[in-house]
Amino acid sequence: MAYNAYDNYLAVLDKAAAKLGMAKDGYELLKYPERELKVSVPVKMDDGSVKVFEGFRVQHSSSRGPCKGGIRYHQNVDESEVKALAAWMSFKCAVANIPYGGAKGGIKVDPKTLSQGELERLTRRFTTMIAPIIGPDKDVPAPDVNTNGQIMAWLVDQFGAVTGNYTPAVVTGKPLELGGSLGRLAATGRGVMFTTQFLLAKMGKKLSDVSICIQGMGNVGSNTALLCYEEGAKIVGVSDVSGAIVCESGLNIKEIAAFCRSGKLLVDYDADGVKHVDNFTLLTTKCDVLIPAALENQVTKEVAENVQCTYIVEAANGPVTAEADAVLEERAIPVVPDILANAGGVVVSYFEWVQNRMGFYWSEEEVNAKLYTQMSNAFTEVWNLAAEKNATLRLGAYMVAIRRITAAQNLRGI
C-alpha cells in the first residue's frame, strides 16, 4: 500500500491520545482540517503558452491563534501530504508553545523547470488565489521545500497589491530589507542543533563527543551540519539530491557547505577518504546521531531495521514512518520527533511576525537567545511527559500538543 502521510499522522494521534487516557470525543476535531483550499493556477509561460498548476492551502487548526505554515514547490505535492504537514504544524506550534495554529501550502511543480519570470508569475497568481484566507490574523505562510526569501518577497508584494495595504506580517522568512528577522535563515538548523545538544546532555555527552550523519544539504541540513561541526561534532556522512558521501574520519563541512552553496552537487565532490554511496547506505551508516533533513518517508521499516545509529533527530517533516517508529522503539533507539526538533524555524518565524507587528527589531544575539530558551523549555516538557507516561519522545511531543490544543478548543467552546 502506498505511503499516506495523513494516515501516518492519524495513527500517532490515536496512540498519543490513548496514552493520555483521552476519550475519542476529546480529540476528534484534531483529525480534520478546518479548511482545505485547492486552486488551479494559470501561468503564462515564456513561450506564450498557458500552463495550469495545481495548488493547495490547508488550515488544520486556528484554536490557539492564526494558522502558520510553509509553502512548498515540489512535483510530488499532493493533498494528503499538505494535510499531514498542516496538522504537524498545529502540533509543532503547540509543542513550541507559540500562539499559532497550523497550516501548509504547496504547488505541484518542479521549480527547476521554470525561469525566474515564470516562477514569479506562478507565485503572484497563487498568492492572489489564496489571498482571501491568509493574513497576519488568519494564516501566515513561510518558505518551505524549494521556496525562499525571494518567493516570500513576491508573496508579500502581491498580497499588498490585492488588499491595497503593504502588510509585512502576512508572511515570514522574508529578506531583511522587507522586515525579515535576523537569525531566521539558520533558525531551523540551529533549533535542530540545540535539540541534539539537549538530548546528548541527558546522556552525559556533548556534540564534540559524537559522530553525526545528515541526510539532506538544503537550508536545514547544511545549517545543522555547519553548526554541529562548529561545536566539534564529527560529521561522517551527508547527502543532496544527487547522492551521498561518507567519510569515517569526518568530512570538512565548511568546504562541503561552500561547495553546495556555489550550486554544485555532491556527486561531483571529491576529497581524500570520501566515498560516494546511495541513500540507503547513508541512512544506515554507523554513527551516534542520524539526522534526516530531506523529505518525509525516508526512514522506512527496512531502513529502521538496518540503521547503525544510537539516536535519531528528525530535522525534516515526517521522515520516519509509523512502521519504522515501531521498529526503532523495539530497538531502543530514541527518536526526537520533527514537531520538536525542527521547531526552530517556526519559533523564529513567530519572532519575525512579532517584530513586524510592533515595528521594532531585535539583534541576532537576542533572537538566538530567545530561540534557545523556547527550544529548551519545549524539550524539557516533552522529555518529562514522555518519562511520566513511559512513552517515546514522539508520543510525548504529541501528548503535549494534544493537551494544549484541546484545552484551547474547550475554553473557546469549539
Contacts in CASP RR format, 6 or more apart in sequence:
PFRMAT RR
TARGET T0000
AUTHOR 0000-0000-0000
METHOD contacts of the structure
MODEL  1
MAYNAYDNYLAVLDKAAAKLGMAKDGYELLKYPERELKVSVPVKMDDGSV
KVFEGFRVQHSSSRGPCKGGIRYHQNVDESEVKALAAWMSFKCAVANIPY
GGAKGGIKVDPKTLSQGELERLTRRFTTMIAPIIGPDKDVPAPDVNTNGQ
IMAWLVDQFGAVTGNYTPAVVTGKPLELGGSLGRLAATGRGVMFTTQFLL
AKMGKKLSDVSICIQGMGNVGSNTALLCYEEGAKIVGVSDVSGAIVCESG
LNIKEIAAFCRSGKLLVDYDADGVKHVDNFTLLTTKCDVLIPAALENQVT
KEVAENVQCTYIVEAANGPVTAEADAVLEERAIPVVPDILANAGGVVVSY
FEWVQNRMGFYWSEEEVNAKLYTQMSNAFTEVWNLAAEKNATLRLGAYMV
AIRRITAAQNLRGI
3 297 0 8 1.000
3 321 0 8 1.000
4 80 0 8 1.000
5 80 0 8 1.000
5 81 0 8 1.000
5 83 0 8 1.000
5 84 0 8 1.000
5 85 0 8 1.000
5 296 0 8 1.000
5 297 0 8 1.000
5 318 0 8 1.000
6 80 0 8 1.000
6 81 0 8 1.000
6 83 0 8 1.000
6 84 0 8 1.000
6 87 0 8 1.000
7 80 0 8 1.000
8 84 0 8 1.000
8 318 0 8 1.000
8 321 0 8 1.000
8 322 0 8 1.000
9 84 0 8 1.000
9 87 0 8 1.000
9 88 0 8 1.000
10 31 0 8 1.000
11 322 0 8 1.000
12 322 0 8 1.000
12 325 0 8 1.000
12 394 0 8 1.000
12 395 0 8 1.000
12 398 0 8 1.000
13 27 0 8 1.000
13 30 0 8 1.000
13 31 0 8 1.000
13 87 0 8 1.000
13 398 0 8 1.000
13 402 0 8 1.000
15 395 0 8 1.000
15 398 0 8 1.000
16 391 0 8 1.000
16 395 0 8 1.000
16 396 0 8 1.000
16 398 0 8 1.000
16 399 0 8 1.000
16 402 0 8 1.000
17 24 0 8 1.000
17 26 0 8 1.000
17 27 0 8 1.000
17 402 0 8 1.000
19 389 0 8 1.000
19 391 0 8 1.000
19 395 0 8 1.000
19 396 0 8 1.000
19 399 0 8 1.000
20 389 0 8 1.000
20 399 0 8 1.000
20 402 0 8 1.000
20 403 0 8 1.000
22 402 0 8 1.000
22 406 0 8 1.000
26 406 0 8 1.000
27 402 0 8 1.000
27 406 0 8 1.000
29 61 0 8 1.000
29 409 0 8 1.000
29 414 0 8 1.000
30 61 0 8 1.000
30 87 0 8 1.000
30 90 0 8 1.000
30 402 0 8 1.000
30 405 0 8 1.000
30 406 0 8 1.000
33 58 0 8 1.000
33 59 0 8 1.000
33 60 0 8 1.000
33 61 0 8 1.000
33 83 0 8 1.000
33 86 0 8 1.000
33 87 0 8 1.000
34 59 0 8 1.000
34 60 0 8 1.000
34 61 0 8 1.000
34 62 0 8 1.000
35 58 0 8 1.000
35 59 0 8 1.000
35 133 0 8 1.000
36 56 0 8 1.000
36 57 0 8 1.000
36 58 0 8 1.000
36 59 0 8 1.000
36 79 0 8 1.000
36 83 0 8 1.000
37 56 0 8 1.000
37 57 0 8 1.000
37 58 0 8 1.000
37 130 0 8 1.000
37 133 0 8 1.000
38 54 0 8 1.000
38 55 0 8 1.000
38 56 0 8 1.000
38 79 0 8 1.000
39 54 0 8 1.000
39 55 0 8 1.000
39 56 0 8 1.000
39 57 0 8 1.000
39 126 0 8 1.000
39 129 0 8 1.000
39 130 0 8 1.000
40 52 0 8 1.000
40 53 0 8 1.000
40 54 0 8 1.000
40 55 0 8 1.000
41 52 0 8 1.000
41 53 0 8 1.000
41 54 0 8 1.000
41 55 0 8 1.000
41 107 0 8 1.000
41 122 0 8 1.000
41 125 0 8 1.000
41 126 0 8 1.000
41 129 0 8 1.000
42 50 0 8 1.000
42 51 0 8 1.000
42 52 0 8 1.000
42 125 0 8 1.000
43 50 0 8 1.000
43 51 0 8 1.000
43 52 0 8 1.000
43 53 0 8 1.000
43 118 0 8 1.000
43 121 0 8 1.000
43 122 0 8 1.000
43 125 0 8 1.000
44 50 0 8 1.000
44 121 0 8 1.000
45 51 0 8 1.000
45 118 0 8 1.000
46 115 0 8 1.000
46 117 0 8 1.000
46 118 0 8 1.000
53 107 0 8 1.000
53 108 0 8 1.000
53 109 0 8 1.000
53 122 0 8 1.000
53 126 0 8 1.000
54 77 0 8 1.000
54 107 0 8 1.000
54 108 0 8 1.000
55 77 0 8 1.000
55 105 0 8 1.000
55 106 0 8 1.000
55 107 0 8 1.000
55 108 0 8 1.000
55 126 0 8 1.000
56 77 0 8 1.000
56 79 0 8 1.000
56 82 0 8 1.000
56 104 0 8 1.000
56 105 0 8 1.000
56 106 0 8 1.000
56 107 0 8 1.000
57 71 0 8 1.000
57 82 0 8 1.000
57 103 0 8 1.000
57 104 0 8 1.000
57 105 0 8 1.000
57 106 0 8 1.000
57 130 0 8 1.000
57 133 0 8 1.000
57 134 0 8 1.000
57 139 0 8 1.000
58 79 0 8 1.000
58 82 0 8 1.000
58 83 0 8 1.000
58 85 0 8 1.000
58 86 0 8 1.000
58 103 0 8 1.000
58 104 0 8 1.000
58 105 0 8 1.000
59 67 0 8 1.000
59 86 0 8 1.000
59 102 0 8 1.000
59 103 0 8 1.000
59 133 0 8 1.000
59 139 0 8 1.000
60 67 0 8 1.000
60 83 0 8 1.000
60 86 0 8 1.000
60 87 0 8 1.000
60 89 0 8 1.000
60 90 0 8 1.000
60 101 0 8 1.000
60 102 0 8 1.000
60 103 0 8 1.000
60 104 0 8 1.000
61 67 0 8 1.000
61 87 0 8 1.000
61 90 0 8 1.000
61 101 0 8 1.000
61 102 0 8 1.000
61 405 0 8 1.000
62 101 0 8 1.000
62 102 0 8 1.000
62 138 0 8 1.000
62 139 0 8 1.000
63 101 0 8 1.000
63 405 0 8 1.000
63 408 0 8 1.000
63 409 0 8 1.000
63 412 0 8 1.000
63 414 0 8 1.000
64 90 0 8 1.000
64 93 0 8 1.000
64 94 0 8 1.000
64 99 0 8 1.000
64 100 0 8 1.000
64 101 0 8 1.000
64 404 0 8 1.000
64 405 0 8 1.000
64 408 0 8 1.000
65 99 0 8 1.000
65 100 0 8 1.000
65 101 0 8 1.000
66 100 0 8 1.000
66 101 0 8 1.000
66 135 0 8 1.000
66 136 0 8 1.000
66 137 0 8 1.000
66 138 0 8 1.000
66 139 0 8 1.000
66 140 0 8 1.000
67 86 0 8 1.000
67 89 0 8 1.000
67 100 0 8 1.000
67 101 0 8 1.000
67 102 0 8 1.000
67 103 0 8 1.000
67 138 0 8 1.000
67 139 0 8 1.000
67 140 0 8 1.000
68 89 0 8 1.000
68 93 0 8 1.000
68 100 0 8 1.000
68 101 0 8 1.000
68 102 0 8 1.000
68 103 0 8 1.000
68 139 0 8 1.000
68 140 0 8 1.000
68 142 0 8 1.000
68 346 0 8 1.000
68 349 0 8 1.000
68 350 0 8 1.000
69 85 0 8 1.000
69 86 0 8 1.000
69 89 0 8 1.000
69 102 0 8 1.000
69 103 0 8 1.000
69 104 0 8 1.000
69 105 0 8 1.000
69 139 0 8 1.000
69 140 0 8 1.000
69 141 0 8 1.000
69 142 0 8 1.000
69 144 0 8 1.000
69 346 0 8 1.000
70 89 0 8 1.000
70 103 0 8 1.000
70 104 0 8 1.000
70 105 0 8 1.000
70 141 0 8 1.000
70 142 0 8 1.000
70 143 0 8 1.000
70 144 0 8 1.000
70 147 0 8 1.000
71 104 0 8 1.000
71 105 0 8 1.000
71 106 0 8 1.000
71 107 0 8 1.000
71 126 0 8 1.000
71 141 0 8 1.000
71 142 0 8 1.000
71 143 0 8 1.000
71 144 0 8 1.000
71 147 0 8 1.000
71 151 0 8 1.000
71 155 0 8 1.000
72 85 0 8 1.000
72 104 0 8 1.000
72 105 0 8 1.000
72 106 0 8 1.000
72 107 0 8 1.000
72 144 0 8 1.000
72 145 0 8 1.000
72 146 0 8 1.000
72 147 0 8 1.000
73 106 0 8 1.000
73 107 0 8 1.000
73 109 0 8 1.000
73 110 0 8 1.000
73 111 0 8 1.000
73 145 0 8 1.000
73 146 0 8 1.000
73 147 0 8 1.000
73 151 0 8 1.000
74 106 0 8 1.000
74 108 0 8 1.000
74 109 0 8 1.000
74 110 0 8 1.000
74 145 0 8 1.000
74 146 0 8 1.000
75 108 0 8 1.000
75 109 0 8 1.000
75 110 0 8 1.000
76 108 0 8 1.000
77 106 0 8 1.000
77 107 0 8 1.000
77 108 0 8 1.000
77 109 0 8 1.000
78 108 0 8 1.000
81 296 0 8 1.000
82 104 0 8 1.000
82 105 0 8 1.000
82 106 0 8 1.000
83 104 0 8 1.000
84 296 0 8 1.000
84 318 0 8 1.000
85 104 0 8 1.000
85 105 0 8 1.000
85 317 0 8 1.000
86 102 0 8 1.000
86 103 0 8 1.000
86 104 0 8 1.000
86 105 0 8 1.000
87 102 0 8 1.000
88 317 0 8 1.000
88 318 0 8 1.000
88 338 0 8 1.000
88 339 0 8 1.000
89 100 0 8 1.000
89 101 0 8 1.000
89 102 0 8 1.000
89 103 0 8 1.000
89 104 0 8 1.000
89 346 0 8 1.000
90 101 0 8 1.000
90 102 0 8 1.000
90 401 0 8 1.000
90 405 0 8 1.000
91 339 0 8 1.000
91 397 0 8 1.000
91 398 0 8 1.000
91 401 0 8 1.000
91 402 0 8 1.000
91 405 0 8 1.000
92 102 0 8 1.000
92 338 0 8 1.000
92 339 0 8 1.000
92 340 0 8 1.000
92 342 0 8 1.000
92 343 0 8 1.000
92 346 0 8 1.000
92 401 0 8 1.000
93 99 0 8 1.000
93 100 0 8 1.000
93 101 0 8 1.000
93 102 0 8 1.000
93 343 0 8 1.000
93 346 0 8 1.000
94 101 0 8 1.000
94 400 0 8 1.000
94 401 0 8 1.000
94 404 0 8 1.000
94 405 0 8 1.000
95 339 0 8 1.000
95 340 0 8 1.000
95 343 0 8 1.000
95 378 0 8 1.000
95 381 0 8 1.000
95 382 0 8 1.000
95 397 0 8 1.000
95 400 0 8 1.000
95 401 0 8 1.000
96 340 0 8 1.000
96 343 0 8 1.000
96 344 0 8 1.000
96 346 0 8 1.000
96 347 0 8 1.000
96 350 0 8 1.000
96 374 0 8 1.000
96 375 0 8 1.000
96 378 0 8 1.000
97 374 0 8 1.000
97 377 0 8 1.000
97 378 0 8 1.000
97 381 0 8 1.000
97 404 0 8 1.000
98 346 0 8 1.000
98 347 0 8 1.000
98 350 0 8 1.000
98 374 0 8 1.000
99 350 0 8 1.000
100 140 0 8 1.000
100 346 0 8 1.000
100 350 0 8 1.000
101 405 0 8 1.000
103 139 0 8 1.000
103 141 0 8 1.000
104 144 0 8 1.000
105 141 0 8 1.000
105 144 0 8 1.000
106 144 0 8 1.000
107 122 0 8 1.000
107 126 0 8 1.000
109 122 0 8 1.000
111 119 0 8 1.000
111 146 0 8 1.000
111 147 0 8 1.000
114 122 0 8 1.000
119 151 0 8 1.000
120 154 0 8 1.000
123 151 0 8 1.000
123 154 0 8 1.000
123 155 0 8 1.000
123 158 0 8 1.000
124 154 0 8 1.000
124 158 0 8 1.000
127 154 0 8 1.000
127 155 0 8 1.000
127 158 0 8 1.000
127 159 0 8 1.000
127 162 0 8 1.000
128 158 0 8 1.000
128 162 0 8 1.000
131 158 0 8 1.000
131 159 0 8 1.000
131 162 0 8 1.000
131 163 0 8 1.000
133 139 0 8 1.000
134 140 0 8 1.000
134 141 0 8 1.000
134 159 0 8 1.000
134 170 0 8 1.000
135 159 0 8 1.000
135 167 0 8 1.000
135 169 0 8 1.000
135 170 0 8 1.000
136 167 0 8 1.000
136 169 0 8 1.000
136 170 0 8 1.000
136 353 0 8 1.000
136 356 0 8 1.000
136 357 0 8 1.000
140 169 0 8 1.000
140 170 0 8 1.000
140 171 0 8 1.000
140 172 0 8 1.000
140 349 0 8 1.000
140 353 0 8 1.000
141 152 0 8 1.000
141 155 0 8 1.000
141 170 0 8 1.000
141 171 0 8 1.000
141 172 0 8 1.000
142 152 0 8 1.000
142 171 0 8 1.000
142 172 0 8 1.000
142 173 0 8 1.000
142 346 0 8 1.000
142 349 0 8 1.000
143 149 0 8 1.000
143 151 0 8 1.000
143 152 0 8 1.000
143 173 0 8 1.000
145 295 0 8 1.000
148 219 0 8 1.000
149 173 0 8 1.000
149 174 0 8 1.000
149 175 0 8 1.000
150 175 0 8 1.000
152 171 0 8 1.000
152 172 0 8 1.000
152 173 0 8 1.000
152 174 0 8 1.000
152 175 0 8 1.000
153 174 0 8 1.000
153 175 0 8 1.000
153 178 0 8 1.000
155 170 0 8 1.000
155 171 0 8 1.000
156 166 0 8 1.000
156 167 0 8 1.000
156 168 0 8 1.000
156 170 0 8 1.000
156 171 0 8 1.000
156 174 0 8 1.000
156 178 0 8 1.000
157 166 0 8 1.000
159 167 0 8 1.000
159 170 0 8 1.000
159 171 0 8 1.000
160 166 0 8 1.000
160 167 0 8 1.000
160 170 0 8 1.000
168 174 0 8 1.000
168 178 0 8 1.000
168 179 0 8 1.000
168 180 0 8 1.000
168 356 0 8 1.000
169 353 0 8 1.000
169 356 0 8 1.000
169 357 0 8 1.000
172 180 0 8 1.000
172 181 0 8 1.000
172 184 0 8 1.000
172 349 0 8 1.000
172 350 0 8 1.000
172 352 0 8 1.000
172 353 0 8 1.000
173 180 0 8 1.000
173 181 0 8 1.000
173 184 0 8 1.000
173 185 0 8 1.000
173 349 0 8 1.000
173 352 0 8 1.000
174 180 0 8 1.000
174 352 0 8 1.000
176 182 0 8 1.000
179 352 0 8 1.000
179 355 0 8 1.000
179 356 0 8 1.000
179 361 0 8 1.000
180 352 0 8 1.000
180 355 0 8 1.000
180 356 0 8 1.000
181 348 0 8 1.000
181 349 0 8 1.000
181 351 0 8 1.000
181 352 0 8 1.000
181 355 0 8 1.000
181 361 0 8 1.000
181 362 0 8 1.000
181 367 0 8 1.000
182 361 0 8 1.000
182 362 0 8 1.000
182 363 0 8 1.000
182 364 0 8 1.000
182 367 0 8 1.000
183 190 0 8 1.000
183 348 0 8 1.000
183 364 0 8 1.000
183 367 0 8 1.000
183 368 0 8 1.000
184 345 0 8 1.000
184 348 0 8 1.000
184 349 0 8 1.000
184 351 0 8 1.000
184 352 0 8 1.000
184 367 0 8 1.000
185 219 0 8 1.000
185 223 0 8 1.000
186 223 0 8 1.000
186 227 0 8 1.000
187 344 0 8 1.000
187 345 0 8 1.000
187 347 0 8 1.000
187 348 0 8 1.000
187 349 0 8 1.000
187 367 0 8 1.000
187 371 0 8 1.000
188 219 0 8 1.000
188 220 0 8 1.000
188 223 0 8 1.000
188 224 0 8 1.000
188 315 0 8 1.000
188 342 0 8 1.000
188 344 0 8 1.000
188 345 0 8 1.000
189 219 0 8 1.000
189 220 0 8 1.000
189 221 0 8 1.000
189 223 0 8 1.000
189 224 0 8 1.000
189 227 0 8 1.000
189 315 0 8 1.000
189 342 0 8 1.000
189 344 0 8 1.000
189 345 0 8 1.000
190 223 0 8 1.000
190 227 0 8 1.000
190 344 0 8 1.000
190 368 0 8 1.000
190 371 0 8 1.000
191 341 0 8 1.000
191 342 0 8 1.000
191 343 0 8 1.000
191 344 0 8 1.000
191 345 0 8 1.000
191 347 0 8 1.000
191 371 0 8 1.000
191 375 0 8 1.000
192 220 0 8 1.000
192 221 0 8 1.000
192 224 0 8 1.000
192 291 0 8 1.000
192 293 0 8 1.000
192 313 0 8 1.000
192 315 0 8 1.000
192 341 0 8 1.000
192 342 0 8 1.000
192 344 0 8 1.000
193 207 0 8 1.000
193 224 0 8 1.000
193 227 0 8 1.000
193 228 0 8 1.000
193 231 0 8 1.000
194 344 0 8 1.000
194 371 0 8 1.000
194 372 0 8 1.000
194 375 0 8 1.000
194 376 0 8 1.000
194 379 0 8 1.000
195 313 0 8 1.000
195 336 0 8 1.000
195 340 0 8 1.000
195 341 0 8 1.000
195 375 0 8 1.000
195 379 0 8 1.000
196 207 0 8 1.000
196 212 0 8 1.000
196 228 0 8 1.000
196 289 0 8 1.000
196 291 0 8 1.000
196 313 0 8 1.000
196 336 0 8 1.000
196 341 0 8 1.000
197 206 0 8 1.000
197 207 0 8 1.000
197 231 0 8 1.000
198 375 0 8 1.000
198 376 0 8 1.000
198 379 0 8 1.000
198 380 0 8 1.000
198 383 0 8 1.000
199 311 0 8 1.000
199 313 0 8 1.000
199 334 0 8 1.000
199 336 0 8 1.000
199 379 0 8 1.000
200 206 0 8 1.000
200 207 0 8 1.000
200 209 0 8 1.000
200 210 0 8 1.000
200 289 0 8 1.000
200 311 0 8 1.000
202 383 0 8 1.000
206 231 0 8 1.000
207 228 0 8 1.000
207 231 0 8 1.000
207 232 0 8 1.000
207 233 0 8 1.000
208 231 0 8 1.000
208 232 0 8 1.000
208 233 0 8 1.000
209 288 0 8 1.000
210 233 0 8 1.000
210 234 0 8 1.000
210 287 0 8 1.000
210 288 0 8 1.000
210 289 0 8 1.000
211 233 0 8 1.000
211 234 0 8 1.000
211 235 0 8 1.000
211 236 0 8 1.000
211 250 0 8 1.000
211 286 0 8 1.000
211 287 0 8 1.000
211 288 0 8 1.000
211 289 0 8 1.000
212 225 0 8 1.000
212 228 0 8 1.000
212 233 0 8 1.000
212 234 0 8 1.000
212 235 0 8 1.000
212 236 0 8 1.000
212 237 0 8 1.000
212 287 0 8 1.000
212 288 0 8 1.000
212 289 0 8 1.000
212 290 0 8 1.000
212 291 0 8 1.000
213 235 0 8 1.000
213 236 0 8 1.000
213 237 0 8 1.000
213 238 0 8 1.000
213 246 0 8 1.000
213 282 0 8 1.000
213 283 0 8 1.000
213 285 0 8 1.000
213 287 0 8 1.000
213 289 0 8 1.000
213 290 0 8 1.000
213 291 0 8 1.000
213 309 0 8 1.000
214 221 0 8 1.000
214 224 0 8 1.000
214 225 0 8 1.000
214 235 0 8 1.000
214 237 0 8 1.000
214 238 0 8 1.000
214 239 0 8 1.000
214 291 0 8 1.000
214 293 0 8 1.000
214 315 0 8 1.000
215 238 0 8 1.000
215 239 0 8 1.000
215 244 0 8 1.000
215 279 0 8 1.000
215 282 0 8 1.000
215 283 0 8 1.000
215 290 0 8 1.000
215 291 0 8 1.000
215 292 0 8 1.000
215 293 0 8 1.000
215 294 0 8 1.000
215 298 0 8 1.000
215 316 0 8 1.000
215 319 0 8 1.000
216 222 0 8 1.000
216 238 0 8 1.000
216 239 0 8 1.000
216 240 0 8 1.000
216 292 0 8 1.000
216 293 0 8 1.000
216 294 0 8 1.000
217 225 0 8 1.000
217 238 0 8 1.000
217 239 0 8 1.000
217 240 0 8 1.000
217 256 0 8 1.000
217 257 0 8 1.000
217 260 0 8 1.000
217 266 0 8 1.000
217 293 0 8 1.000
218 240 0 8 1.000
218 260 0 8 1.000
218 293 0 8 1.000
220 293 0 8 1.000
220 315 0 8 1.000
220 316 0 8 1.000
220 342 0 8 1.000
221 238 0 8 1.000
221 291 0 8 1.000
221 293 0 8 1.000
221 315 0 8 1.000
222 257 0 8 1.000
222 260 0 8 1.000
222 261 0 8 1.000
224 291 0 8 1.000
224 293 0 8 1.000
224 315 0 8 1.000
225 235 0 8 1.000
225 238 0 8 1.000
225 253 0 8 1.000
225 256 0 8 1.000
225 257 0 8 1.000
226 253 0 8 1.000
226 254 0 8 1.000
226 257 0 8 1.000
228 235 0 8 1.000
229 235 0 8 1.000
229 253 0 8 1.000
229 254 0 8 1.000
233 289 0 8 1.000
234 249 0 8 1.000
234 250 0 8 1.000
235 250 0 8 1.000
235 251 0 8 1.000
235 253 0 8 1.000
236 246 0 8 1.000
236 247 0 8 1.000
236 248 0 8 1.000
236 250 0 8 1.000
236 251 0 8 1.000
236 285 0 8 1.000
236 286 0 8 1.000
236 287 0 8 1.000
237 244 0 8 1.000
237 245 0 8 1.000
237 246 0 8 1.000
237 247 0 8 1.000
237 250 0 8 1.000
237 251 0 8 1.000
237 282 0 8 1.000
237 285 0 8 1.000
237 287 0 8 1.000
238 244 0 8 1.000
238 245 0 8 1.000
238 251 0 8 1.000
238 253 0 8 1.000
238 256 0 8 1.000
238 266 0 8 1.000
238 282 0 8 1.000
239 245 0 8 1.000
239 266 0 8 1.000
239 279 0 8 1.000
239 282 0 8 1.000
239 294 0 8 1.000
240 260 0 8 1.000
240 265 0 8 1.000
240 266 0 8 1.000
241 265 0 8 1.000
242 265 0 8 1.000
242 266 0 8 1.000
242 267 0 8 1.000
242 268 0 8 1.000
243 265 0 8 1.000
243 266 0 8 1.000
243 267 0 8 1.000
243 276 0 8 1.000
243 277 0 8 1.000
243 278 0 8 1.000
243 279 0 8 1.000
243 282 0 8 1.000
244 266 0 8 1.000
244 276 0 8 1.000
244 277 0 8 1.000
244 278 0 8 1.000
244 279 0 8 1.000
244 281 0 8 1.000
244 282 0 8 1.000
245 251 0 8 1.000
245 256 0 8 1.000
245 266 0 8 1.000
245 269 0 8 1.000
245 274 0 8 1.000
245 275 0 8 1.000
245 276 0 8 1.000
245 277 0 8 1.000
246 274 0 8 1.000
246 275 0 8 1.000
246 277 0 8 1.000
246 281 0 8 1.000
246 282 0 8 1.000
246 285 0 8 1.000
247 271 0 8 1.000
247 273 0 8 1.000
247 274 0 8 1.000
247 275 0 8 1.000
248 273 0 8 1.000
249 273 0 8 1.000
251 271 0 8 1.000
251 274 0 8 1.000
252 271 0 8 1.000
255 271 0 8 1.000
256 266 0 8 1.000
256 269 0 8 1.000
259 266 0 8 1.000
259 269 0 8 1.000
260 266 0 8 1.000
266 276 0 8 1.000
267 276 0 8 1.000
277 285 0 8 1.000
279 298 0 8 1.000
280 302 0 8 1.000
280 303 0 8 1.000
280 306 0 8 1.000
283 290 0 8 1.000
283 292 0 8 1.000
283 298 0 8 1.000
283 299 0 8 1.000
283 303 0 8 1.000
283 307 0 8 1.000
284 303 0 8 1.000
284 306 0 8 1.000
284 307 0 8 1.000
284 308 0 8 1.000
285 308 0 8 1.000
286 308 0 8 1.000
286 309 0 8 1.000
287 308 0 8 1.000
287 309 0 8 1.000
288 309 0 8 1.000
288 310 0 8 1.000
288 311 0 8 1.000
289 309 0 8 1.000
289 310 0 8 1.000
289 311 0 8 1.000
289 312 0 8 1.000
289 313 0 8 1.000
290 299 0 8 1.000
290 307 0 8 1.000
290 309 0 8 1.000
290 311 0 8 1.000
290 312 0 8 1.000
290 313 0 8 1.000
291 312 0 8 1.000
291 313 0 8 1.000
291 314 0 8 1.000
291 315 0 8 1.000
292 298 0 8 1.000
292 299 0 8 1.000
292 312 0 8 1.000
292 314 0 8 1.000
292 315 0 8 1.000
292 316 0 8 1.000
292 319 0 8 1.000
292 320 0 8 1.000
293 315 0 8 1.000
293 316 0 8 1.000
294 316 0 8 1.000
294 319 0 8 1.000
295 316 0 8 1.000
295 319 0 8 1.000
296 316 0 8 1.000
296 317 0 8 1.000
296 318 0 8 1.000
296 319 0 8 1.000
297 318 0 8 1.000
297 319 0 8 1.000
297 321 0 8 1.000
298 316 0 8 1.000
298 319 0 8 1.000
298 320 0 8 1.000
299 307 0 8 1.000
299 312 0 8 1.000
299 319 0 8 1.000
299 320 0 8 1.000
299 321 0 8 1.000
299 324 0 8 1.000
299 328 0 8 1.000
300 321 0 8 1.000
300 323 0 8 1.000
300 324 0 8 1.000
301 321 0 8 1.000
301 323 0 8 1.000
301 324 0 8 1.000
301 327 0 8 1.000
303 324 0 8 1.000
304 320 0 8 1.000
304 323 0 8 1.000
304 324 0 8 1.000
304 325 0 8 1.000
304 327 0 8 1.000
304 328 0 8 1.000
304 331 0 8 1.000
305 327 0 8 1.000
307 328 0 8 1.000
307 333 0 8 1.000
309 333 0 8 1.000
310 333 0 8 1.000
311 333 0 8 1.000
311 334 0 8 1.000
311 335 0 8 1.000
311 336 0 8 1.000
312 320 0 8 1.000
312 328 0 8 1.000
312 333 0 8 1.000
312 334 0 8 1.000
312 335 0 8 1.000
312 336 0 8 1.000
313 335 0 8 1.000
313 336 0 8 1.000
313 341 0 8 1.000
314 320 0 8 1.000
314 335 0 8 1.000
314 336 0 8 1.000
314 337 0 8 1.000
314 338 0 8 1.000
314 341 0 8 1.000
314 342 0 8 1.000
315 338 0 8 1.000
315 341 0 8 1.000
315 342 0 8 1.000
316 338 0 8 1.000
316 342 0 8 1.000
317 338 0 8 1.000
317 342 0 8 1.000
318 338 0 8 1.000
319 338 0 8 1.000
320 328 0 8 1.000
320 335 0 8 1.000
325 335 0 8 1.000
325 392 0 8 1.000
325 394 0 8 1.000
328 335 0 8 1.000
329 392 0 8 1.000
334 392 0 8 1.000
334 393 0 8 1.000
335 392 0 8 1.000
335 393 0 8 1.000
335 394 0 8 1.000
336 393 0 8 1.000
337 393 0 8 1.000
337 394 0 8 1.000
337 397 0 8 1.000
337 398 0 8 1.000
339 397 0 8 1.000
339 398 0 8 1.000
339 401 0 8 1.000
340 378 0 8 1.000
340 379 0 8 1.000
340 382 0 8 1.000
340 393 0 8 1.000
340 397 0 8 1.000
343 375 0 8 1.000
343 378 0 8 1.000
344 371 0 8 1.000
344 374 0 8 1.000
344 375 0 8 1.000
347 371 0 8 1.000
347 374 0 8 1.000
347 375 0 8 1.000
348 367 0 8 1.000
348 371 0 8 1.000
351 362 0 8 1.000
351 367 0 8 1.000
351 370 0 8 1.000
351 371 0 8 1.000
355 361 0 8 1.000
355 362 0 8 1.000
362 370 0 8 1.000
378 400 0 8 1.000
381 400 0 8 1.000
382 393 0 8 1.000
382 396 0 8 1.000
382 397 0 8 1.000
382 400 0 8 1.000
383 393 0 8 1.000
385 391 0 8 1.000
385 396 0 8 1.000
385 399 0 8 1.000
385 400 0 8 1.000
386 392 0 8 1.000
386 393 0 8 1.000
386 395 0 8 1.000
386 396 0 8 1.000
386 397 0 8 1.000
386 399 0 8 1.000
389 395 0 8 1.000
389 396 0 8 1.000
389 399 0 8 1.000
391 399 0 8 1.000
END
